[in-house]
Amino acid sequence: MGGNGDEPVEKKTKMEVPNDDELETPSAFNPKYRVCPYLDTINRPLLDFDFEKLCSISLTRINVYACLVCGKYFQGRGTNTHAYTHSVAEAHHVFLNLQTLRFYCLPDNYEIIDSSLDDIKFVLNPTFSQTDINNLDKADPKYSRTVDGTLYLPGVVGLNNIKANDYCNVVLHALSHVGPLRNYFLREQRYAKIKRPPGDSIFNLVQRFGELMRKIWNPRNFKAHVSPHEMLQAVVLWSNKRFQITEQGDPIDFLSWFLHTLHRALKGNKKPDSSVIYKTFLGEMKIFTRKIPPVELDDTQKSLLLATEEYQEKCETTNFLYLTCDLPPPPLFTDEFRENIIPQVNLYQLLAKFNGQTEKEYKTYKDNFLKRFEVSRLPHFIILYIKRFTKNTFFLEKNPTIVNFPIKNVDFGDILSIQNREKFGNCKYNLVANIVHDGEPNKGTYRAHMLHKANGQWYEMQDLHVTEILPQMITLTESYIQIYERCAD
């Protein structure tokens, strides 16, 4: 009997000690990692992770799961949650936790571990190694294929125009081709360690911009365009509704606000190397100001006034993120052939404003000033803003003057003093992005021209439309904002 009693004990010990390797191996009988029979129900063309990660029923952001069969978002995983109810009612069984990137099968509630789902993880959260980033501009670019078979080039993808946000899209397109800025935001580790006070939610803007950059350059996207929905919602929130998705705005206002806010969110200060924004775009200039005596005074009174301290020339050093170029006023009358010719002006004529000799008059309500500008330090990337719109008492006017500019080897050394030029060395710059305004001043549309460095090809982007363009065609457009990059020595 003792022998009979020993046998069950032996069997029991065998059942109680399952092998660790067996527990970690997915199988149909493993209670921990079961092989899911529903993986073939996943519908990749319906998956879209560009929109806000909130439950489509309760609108909460906590514990949100994406149904991989219909693409909708639901909260929870336990019984009586929206995701559980959806899985029972619709027989959709495969879900992805948008926060932890883990897959689950509902209503059975077990975790799915399968390497065939890695492509979905990569679309939700693309990651780039340092080697990938280094090769973006060097290696011959490879076209990628979407789920529906469309070919696209990473970095040259359309951005969705939700209603009237093309003025934001062109700026985001342009910034996505500024090398140092793009490389910084493609790796989340670079800005994840920035110390920030508790409750500092402005950092959301940095995270959203990083996510958008990674999606634009994602080589394994499911579709050939990206929706900047989350990024723009952060913009609307942090600009206190100054920039809207539903109303047309001015790209230069948005660009200026965006660069300053990003700099602040990255804990930048007044030092030129305190953030990636200042390292890339910050230049320095001297502004010389002198007051002009009133016109109605006679010469003696004028000379007496000019001798006083108030009318002496004052010099201040200031930083800039972009340079404003003033266009000459368009001709009022038609030419002799009764045709109104489109006036043209050379880029170097516009840049003469910053050579330290050209004086420009500025009026306030009571005083007149003459100012001259002298650029003392050129940044790695120069943003030029060509001022096309003038606002008077009644309406907004657009100056149609065409600016003639070279695409390559623009010499900004002409506007530097001799000492600064010697100190600076290479002053040649190449165009990398060009933003254009078409149509009426208040309405109109914006489009952007980008240089893809790896293949040297120019692309025109207007929201979702991406087309190749000849560089000669770019100079014929009504340029509004341009970004130049310093040539390699």
C-alpha positions as CSV (number, residue, x, y, z in Angstrom):
1,M,0.0,0.0,0.0
2,G,3.0,2.2,0.8
3,G,4.2,1.5,-2.7
4,N,0.8,2.4,-4.2
5,G,0.8,5.6,-2.2
6,D,4.2,6.7,-3.5
7,E,3.3,6.5,-7.2
8,P,0.7,9.4,-7.2
9,V,3.2,11.6,-5.3
10,E,5.8,11.1,-8.1
11,K,3.2,11.9,-10.8
12,K,2.2,15.0,-8.8
13,T,5.7,16.3,-8.7
14,K,6.1,15.9,-12.5
15,M,2.9,17.9,-13.1
16,E,3.8,20.7,-10.7
17,V,7.2,21.5,-12.2
18,P,6.6,22.7,-15.8
19,N,9.7,23.7,-17.7
20,D,10.5,27.4,-17.7
21,D,11.2,27.3,-21.5
22,E,7.8,25.7,-22.1
23,L,6.1,28.6,-20.3
24,E,7.8,31.1,-22.5
25,T,7.0,29.3,-25.7
26,P,3.7,30.4,-27.3
27,S,1.4,27.5,-28.0
28,A,-2.3,26.7,-28.2
29,F,-2.1,25.1,-24.7
30,N,0.2,27.5,-22.9
31,P,-2.0,29.5,-20.5
32,K,0.5,32.4,-20.5
33,Y,1.2,32.9,-24.2
34,R,-1.4,31.3,-26.4
35,V,-1.1,31.3,-30.2
36,C,-4.0,33.4,-31.3
37,P,-6.2,32.0,-34.1
38,Y,-7.6,35.5,-35.0
39,L,-4.4,37.1,-36.4
40,D,-5.7,36.8,-39.9
41,T,-8.6,39.1,-39.1
42,I,-6.3,42.1,-38.7
43,N,-7.1,44.7,-41.3
44,R,-3.9,46.8,-41.9
45,P,-5.4,49.2,-44.5
46,L,-7.9,50.4,-41.8
47,L,-5.2,51.2,-39.2
48,D,-4.5,54.8,-38.7
49,F,-2.5,56.0,-35.6
50,D,-2.3,59.7,-36.6
51,F,-5.3,60.8,-34.7
52,E,-5.8,61.4,-31.0
53,K,-5.4,58.4,-28.8
54,L,-8.8,58.5,-27.0
55,C,-11.7,56.1,-26.6
56,S,-14.3,56.6,-29.3
57,I,-17.1,56.1,-26.8
58,S,-16.0,57.5,-23.4
59,L,-13.4,60.0,-24.9
60,T,-10.9,59.1,-22.2
61,R,-7.2,58.9,-22.8
62,I,-6.4,56.3,-20.1
63,N,-5.9,52.7,-21.0
64,V,-6.9,53.0,-24.7
65,Y,-6.7,50.0,-27.0
66,A,-6.9,50.0,-30.8
67,C,-9.1,47.3,-32.4
68,L,-6.9,45.9,-35.2
69,V,-9.9,44.7,-37.2
70,C,-11.8,48.0,-37.6
71,G,-9.2,50.5,-36.4
72,K,-11.4,52.2,-33.7
73,Y,-10.1,53.0,-30.3
74,F,-11.7,51.7,-27.1
75,Q,-11.0,51.9,-23.4
76,G,-10.1,49.0,-21.1
77,R,-9.6,45.2,-21.3
78,G,-11.6,43.8,-18.4
79,T,-15.2,42.7,-18.5
80,N,-17.8,45.5,-18.9
81,T,-15.2,47.8,-20.6
82,H,-15.8,49.3,-24.0
83,A,-13.1,47.2,-25.7
84,Y,-14.5,44.0,-24.1
85,T,-18.1,44.9,-25.2
86,H,-16.9,45.7,-28.7
87,S,-15.0,42.3,-29.0
88,V,-18.1,40.4,-28.0
89,A,-20.7,42.4,-30.0
90,E,-18.6,42.7,-33.2
91,A,-16.5,39.5,-32.9
92,H,-13.3,41.6,-33.3
93,H,-10.7,39.9,-31.2
94,V,-7.2,41.5,-31.6
95,F,-6.4,44.7,-29.7
96,L,-3.3,46.7,-29.2
97,N,-2.5,48.8,-26.1
98,L,-1.5,52.2,-27.5
99,Q,0.6,53.0,-24.5
100,T,2.6,49.8,-23.8
101,L,2.5,48.5,-27.5
102,R,1.3,45.0,-26.3
103,F,-1.2,42.9,-28.2
104,Y,-4.2,41.1,-26.5
105,C,-7.0,38.8,-27.6
106,L,-10.4,39.7,-26.1
107,P,-12.7,38.5,-24.7
108,D,-10.4,35.7,-23.7
109,N,-7.9,38.3,-22.3
110,Y,-4.5,36.7,-23.0
111,E,-1.4,38.5,-24.4
112,I,-0.4,37.7,-28.0
113,I,3.3,37.5,-28.7
114,D,4.0,37.2,-32.4
115,S,6.8,38.8,-34.5
116,S,4.4,39.2,-37.5
117,L,2.8,42.1,-35.6
118,D,6.1,44.1,-35.3
119,D,5.2,46.1,-38.4
120,I,2.1,47.5,-36.6
121,K,4.3,48.5,-33.6
122,F,6.7,50.3,-36.0
123,V,3.9,52.3,-37.6
124,L,2.6,53.4,-34.2
125,N,6.0,54.3,-32.9
126,P,8.8,54.4,-35.6
127,T,12.3,54.3,-34.2
128,F,15.6,55.3,-35.9
129,S,19.1,54.2,-35.0
130,Q,22.0,56.6,-35.4
131,T,23.2,54.7,-38.5
132,D,19.7,55.1,-40.1
133,I,19.8,58.8,-39.5
134,N,23.4,59.2,-40.8
135,N,22.3,57.5,-44.1
136,L,19.2,59.6,-44.7
137,D,21.1,62.2,-46.8
138,K,23.9,60.0,-48.0
139,A,22.7,56.7,-49.4
140,D,20.6,56.6,-52.6
141,P,17.1,56.7,-51.2
142,K,14.9,53.6,-51.5
143,Y,11.3,53.9,-52.4
144,S,8.9,52.2,-49.8
145,R,5.7,50.4,-50.6
146,T,2.5,51.0,-48.6
147,V,-0.1,48.3,-47.7
148,D,-2.1,49.1,-50.9
149,G,1.0,48.9,-53.1
150,T,1.6,52.7,-53.6
151,L,5.3,53.7,-53.8
152,Y,6.5,56.6,-51.7
153,L,9.8,58.2,-50.7
154,P,10.3,58.6,-46.9
155,G,10.6,62.3,-46.1
156,V,8.6,63.2,-49.2
157,V,5.0,62.4,-48.0
158,G,1.9,64.6,-48.2
159,L,0.3,66.1,-45.1
160,N,-3.4,66.1,-44.6
161,N,-5.2,69.4,-44.9
162,I,-7.9,69.1,-42.3
163,K,-9.7,72.3,-43.3
164,A,-7.5,75.4,-43.7
165,N,-4.2,74.3,-42.1
166,D,-2.0,74.4,-45.3
167,Y,-0.1,77.4,-43.8
168,C,1.1,75.1,-41.0
169,N,1.7,72.1,-43.3
170,V,4.2,74.1,-45.5
171,V,6.2,75.1,-42.4
172,L,6.2,71.5,-41.1
173,H,7.3,70.3,-44.5
174,A,10.1,72.8,-44.7
175,L,11.4,72.1,-41.1
176,S,11.4,68.3,-41.9
177,H,14.2,68.9,-44.4
178,V,16.4,71.0,-42.1
179,G,19.1,68.3,-41.4
180,P,20.2,69.1,-37.7
181,L,16.6,69.7,-36.6
182,R,15.3,66.5,-38.2
183,N,18.2,64.4,-36.9
184,Y,17.6,65.7,-33.3
185,F,13.9,64.9,-33.3
186,L,14.1,61.5,-35.0
187,R,15.7,60.1,-31.8
188,E,13.4,60.5,-28.8
189,Q,16.3,59.8,-26.4
190,R,17.8,63.2,-27.3
191,Y,15.1,65.2,-25.7
192,A,13.5,62.7,-23.3
193,K,16.1,63.5,-20.6
194,I,15.4,67.2,-20.5
195,K,14.5,68.1,-16.9
196,R,11.2,69.9,-16.6
197,P,9.0,70.9,-13.7
198,P,6.0,68.7,-12.7
199,G,2.9,69.5,-14.7
200,D,4.9,71.2,-17.5
201,S,2.6,70.2,-20.4
202,I,4.2,72.5,-23.0
203,F,6.7,69.7,-23.5
204,N,3.8,68.0,-25.4
205,L,4.6,70.2,-28.3
206,V,8.1,68.8,-28.5
207,Q,6.8,65.2,-28.3
208,R,4.2,65.7,-31.0
209,F,6.7,67.4,-33.3
210,G,9.1,64.5,-32.7
211,E,6.3,62.0,-33.5
212,L,5.4,63.8,-36.7
213,M,9.1,63.9,-37.9
214,R,9.4,60.1,-37.3
215,K,6.2,59.5,-39.2
216,I,7.2,61.7,-42.2
217,W,10.5,59.8,-42.4
218,N,9.1,56.3,-41.6
219,P,10.3,53.8,-44.3
220,R,7.6,51.3,-43.3
221,N,4.4,53.3,-43.3
222,F,1.0,51.8,-44.1
223,K,0.0,54.8,-46.3
224,A,1.8,57.4,-48.4
225,H,0.6,60.4,-46.4
226,V,0.6,61.6,-42.8
227,S,-2.1,63.5,-40.9
228,P,-0.6,66.2,-38.6
229,H,-3.8,66.1,-36.4
230,E,-2.2,65.6,-33.0
231,M,0.6,68.1,-33.7
232,L,-1.9,70.7,-34.8
233,Q,-4.1,70.1,-31.7
234,A,-1.0,70.8,-29.6
235,V,-0.4,74.0,-31.6
236,V,-4.0,75.2,-31.2
237,L,-3.8,74.5,-27.4
238,W,-0.4,76.2,-26.8
239,S,-1.0,79.2,-29.0
240,N,-4.3,79.9,-27.1
241,K,-6.2,79.4,-30.3
242,R,-4.1,82.0,-32.2
243,F,-3.4,79.4,-34.9
244,Q,-6.5,77.5,-35.9
245,I,-7.0,74.4,-38.1
246,T,-10.2,75.9,-39.5
247,E,-8.9,79.4,-40.5
248,Q,-6.2,80.4,-42.9
249,G,-3.2,81.9,-41.1
250,D,0.2,83.4,-42.0
251,P,3.1,80.9,-42.2
252,I,5.7,83.4,-40.9
253,D,3.7,84.1,-37.8
254,F,3.4,80.4,-37.2
255,L,7.1,79.7,-37.9
256,S,8.2,82.5,-35.6
257,W,5.9,81.4,-32.8
258,F,6.7,77.7,-33.3
259,L,10.5,78.1,-33.2
260,H,10.4,80.3,-30.1
261,T,8.0,78.0,-28.3
262,L,10.0,74.9,-29.2
263,H,13.2,76.7,-27.9
264,R,11.4,77.5,-24.6
265,A,10.0,73.9,-24.3
266,L,13.5,72.5,-24.8
267,K,14.6,74.6,-21.8
268,G,16.7,77.0,-24.0
269,N,17.9,80.3,-22.7
270,K,19.6,83.3,-24.4
271,K,22.9,81.5,-25.1
272,P,23.4,80.7,-28.8
273,D,23.9,77.0,-28.2
274,S,21.2,76.4,-25.5
275,S,18.9,74.4,-27.8
276,V,18.9,72.8,-31.2
277,I,16.7,75.7,-32.5
278,Y,19.3,78.3,-31.6
279,K,22.2,76.2,-32.8
280,T,20.6,75.8,-36.2
281,F,18.9,79.2,-36.9
282,L,20.3,81.9,-34.6
283,G,22.3,84.7,-36.2
284,E,23.4,88.0,-34.8
285,M,23.2,91.6,-36.1
286,K,23.9,95.1,-35.1
287,I,21.2,97.7,-35.5
288,F,22.3,101.4,-35.8
289,T,19.5,103.9,-35.1
290,R,19.4,107.6,-35.4
291,K,16.6,110.0,-34.9
292,I,15.6,112.5,-37.7
293,P,14.6,116.0,-36.7
294,P,11.1,117.2,-37.7
295,V,10.8,118.4,-41.3
296,E,9.2,121.8,-40.4
297,L,12.2,123.1,-38.5
298,D,14.8,125.3,-40.3
299,D,18.4,124.3,-40.8
300,T,19.8,126.1,-37.7
301,Q,17.3,124.4,-35.4
302,K,18.0,121.0,-37.1
303,S,21.8,121.4,-36.6
304,L,21.3,122.3,-32.9
305,L,19.0,119.3,-32.4
306,L,21.5,116.9,-34.2
307,A,24.2,118.0,-31.8
308,T,22.1,116.8,-28.8
309,E,22.5,113.3,-27.2
310,E,19.0,112.2,-28.3
311,Y,19.9,112.6,-32.0
312,Q,23.2,110.6,-31.8
313,E,23.5,107.3,-33.5
314,K,22.9,104.4,-31.1
315,C,24.0,100.8,-31.7
316,E,22.5,97.6,-30.3
317,T,23.4,94.0,-30.8
318,T,20.5,91.6,-31.2
319,N,19.8,88.0,-32.3
320,F,17.6,86.9,-35.2
321,L,15.9,83.6,-36.2
322,Y,14.9,85.0,-39.7
323,L,15.7,88.0,-41.9
324,T,12.8,90.2,-43.2
325,C,13.4,91.3,-46.8
326,D,11.4,94.3,-48.1
327,L,10.2,94.2,-51.7
328,P,10.2,97.5,-53.7
329,P,6.6,98.8,-54.3
330,P,5.1,97.5,-57.5
331,P,4.6,100.1,-60.4
332,L,1.3,101.9,-60.3
333,F,0.9,102.4,-64.0
334,T,0.9,100.0,-67.0
335,D,3.8,100.1,-69.4
336,E,3.6,101.6,-72.9
337,F,2.1,98.4,-74.4
338,R,-0.8,98.7,-72.0
339,E,0.2,95.5,-70.2
340,N,0.9,95.5,-66.5
341,I,4.3,93.8,-66.4
342,I,5.2,91.7,-63.4
343,P,8.1,93.5,-61.7
344,Q,11.2,91.5,-60.9
345,V,13.9,92.1,-58.3
346,N,17.3,90.4,-57.6
347,L,17.8,88.6,-54.3
348,Y,21.0,90.5,-53.7
349,Q,19.1,93.8,-53.9
350,L,16.9,92.7,-51.1
351,L,19.9,91.5,-49.0
352,A,21.6,94.9,-49.4
353,K,19.3,96.0,-46.5
354,F,21.7,94.1,-44.1
355,N,25.0,95.3,-45.4
356,G,25.4,98.0,-42.7
357,Q,25.3,100.9,-45.1
358,T,21.8,101.0,-46.5
359,E,19.5,103.2,-44.3
360,K,15.8,102.7,-44.0
361,E,13.3,105.1,-42.5
362,Y,10.9,103.9,-39.8
363,K,8.0,106.1,-38.5
364,T,6.3,106.0,-35.2
365,Y,3.3,108.2,-34.4
366,K,5.5,111.1,-33.3
367,D,9.2,110.4,-34.3
368,N,11.1,109.3,-37.4
369,F,14.1,107.1,-37.3
370,L,16.8,106.0,-39.8
371,K,18.0,102.4,-39.2
372,R,20.7,100.4,-40.7
373,F,21.4,96.7,-40.1
374,E,24.7,94.9,-40.1
375,V,24.8,91.1,-39.9
376,S,27.7,90.1,-37.6
377,R,27.1,86.3,-37.5
378,L,25.4,84.1,-40.0
379,P,23.7,80.9,-38.7
380,H,24.1,77.4,-40.2
381,F,20.6,77.7,-41.8
382,I,19.2,81.2,-42.8
383,I,15.5,81.8,-43.0
384,L,14.5,84.6,-45.4
385,Y,11.0,86.1,-45.1
386,I,10.1,88.1,-48.2
387,K,7.4,90.6,-47.1
388,R,4.7,90.4,-49.7
389,F,1.7,91.7,-47.7
390,T,1.2,95.2,-46.6
391,K,-1.7,96.2,-44.4
392,N,-3.2,99.7,-44.7
393,T,-6.2,101.2,-43.0
394,F,-8.7,99.6,-45.4
395,F,-7.4,96.3,-46.7
396,L,-4.5,93.9,-47.2
397,E,-2.4,94.2,-50.4
398,K,-0.1,91.7,-52.0
399,N,3.0,92.6,-53.8
400,P,3.4,90.3,-56.9
401,T,7.1,91.1,-57.5
402,I,9.1,88.0,-58.5
403,V,12.4,87.6,-56.7
404,N,15.3,86.2,-58.9
405,F,17.5,84.0,-56.8
406,P,20.0,81.3,-57.5
407,I,19.3,77.8,-56.1
408,K,22.9,77.1,-55.3
409,N,25.9,79.0,-54.0
410,V,24.1,82.2,-52.8
411,D,26.9,84.3,-51.4
412,F,25.8,85.9,-48.2
413,G,29.4,87.2,-47.7
414,D,28.4,90.3,-49.6
415,I,26.4,91.6,-46.7
416,L,29.1,91.0,-44.1
417,S,31.8,93.6,-43.2
418,I,35.4,92.7,-44.4
419,Q,36.4,91.7,-40.8
420,N,33.4,89.4,-40.3
421,R,33.9,87.8,-43.7
422,E,37.5,86.9,-42.9
423,K,36.4,85.6,-39.5
424,F,33.5,83.6,-41.0
425,G,35.2,82.0,-44.0
426,N,32.7,80.1,-46.1
427,C,29.6,82.2,-46.8
428,K,28.0,80.3,-49.6
429,Y,24.5,78.8,-49.1
430,N,22.2,76.5,-51.0
431,L,18.4,76.6,-51.0
432,V,16.8,73.7,-49.2
433,A,13.1,74.8,-48.9
434,N,10.9,77.4,-50.5
435,I,7.4,78.4,-49.4
436,V,5.1,80.0,-52.0
437,H,1.8,81.9,-51.7
438,D,-0.7,81.7,-54.6
439,G,-4.0,83.7,-55.0
440,E,-5.6,86.5,-53.1
441,P,-4.0,88.1,-50.0
442,N,-6.7,87.0,-47.5
443,K,-7.6,83.7,-49.1
444,G,-5.1,82.0,-51.3
445,T,-3.2,78.8,-50.8
446,Y,0.4,77.8,-49.8
447,R,2.7,75.2,-51.3
448,A,6.3,74.2,-50.5
449,H,9.3,73.2,-52.6
450,M,11.7,70.8,-50.9
451,L,15.2,69.5,-51.9
452,H,15.6,65.8,-51.1
453,K,19.4,65.8,-50.4
454,A,20.0,62.1,-51.0
455,N,18.9,62.1,-54.6
456,G,19.3,65.9,-55.3
457,Q,15.7,66.0,-56.6
458,W,13.3,68.9,-55.9
459,Y,9.6,68.2,-55.0
460,E,6.6,70.4,-54.8
461,M,4.2,69.6,-52.0
462,Q,0.7,71.0,-51.6
463,D,-1.0,69.1,-48.8
464,L,-1.4,65.6,-50.0
465,H,-0.1,66.2,-53.6
466,V,3.6,65.5,-54.1
467,T,5.2,66.0,-57.5
468,E,8.7,66.3,-58.9
469,I,9.7,69.8,-60.1
470,L,12.5,71.3,-62.0
471,P,14.7,73.7,-60.0
472,Q,14.3,76.3,-62.8
473,M,10.6,76.4,-62.1
474,I,11.1,77.3,-58.5
475,T,12.6,80.8,-59.3
476,L,9.4,81.8,-61.2
477,T,7.1,81.5,-58.2
478,E,6.1,84.2,-55.7
479,S,8.4,83.1,-52.9
480,Y,7.3,83.9,-49.4
481,I,9.7,82.1,-47.0
482,Q,13.1,80.5,-48.0
483,I,15.5,78.4,-46.0
484,Y,19.2,78.3,-47.0
485,E,21.8,75.9,-45.7
486,R,25.5,76.7,-45.6
487,C,27.5,74.7,-48.1
488,A,30.0,72.2,-46.9
489,D,33.6,73.5,-47.3
